[in-house]
Amino acid sequence: MSSDFDPSTTVIDDIAGDYTIDASHSRLGFVARHAMVTKVRGHFGDFGGTAHIDTANPAASNVSLTIKTASVTTGSPDRDGHLVSADFFDAENNPEITFASTNVSRDGSDWTIAGDLTIKGTTKPVTIEFEETGSARDPFGNLRVGFEGSTTLNRKDFDLTWNAALETGGVLVSDKIKLELDISAIQNAG
């Protein structure tokens, strides 16, 4: 790193271009209610994706994402094993979860990305609200952009229907799942 590196001068006004998601500095997470009383958090550790950002014409932007289903982790090996089984993701027969944008819009630093999410062979439209969290040229000369977003979906819409009834009423796993995305992307070399 150069001694004259000044982070205050690295913010980039125009982030238009083609990007690759930096998976080592990004997180694709989820939250589900467990036993009606607590939240279980997890994430996928193996994923990749690309984005084309057009700041002048946001509708010309697009995003593509591929997640390795078996990379799900919640901090519990038993639970992770159950999630990759046929009861949930059936990772052996459905090794990838994919997302492909169909529409992108922007209002200042807020972006709305609609697209097709495919889980376990079922494709449904989803919309994710993102906040542009910043852009900078890193010490290695890479232009980086950051986005944080979330959406809530019903897991049953994607044939993730396994559950167990509780004696006190309710179910073991909530139908509603919150997706949380913290994305860092690096502009491709021109």
Beta strands, then each sheet from edge to edge (+ up, - down):
strand 1: 17-21
strand 2: 27-34
strand 3: 38-44
strand 4: 47-53
strand 5: 62-68
strand 6: 72-73
strand 7: 96-107
strand 8: 110-119
strand 9: 122-137
strand 10: 143-154
strand 11: 173-187
sheet 1: 6+ 3- 2+ 11- 1+ 4- 5+ 7- 8+ 9- 10+
end
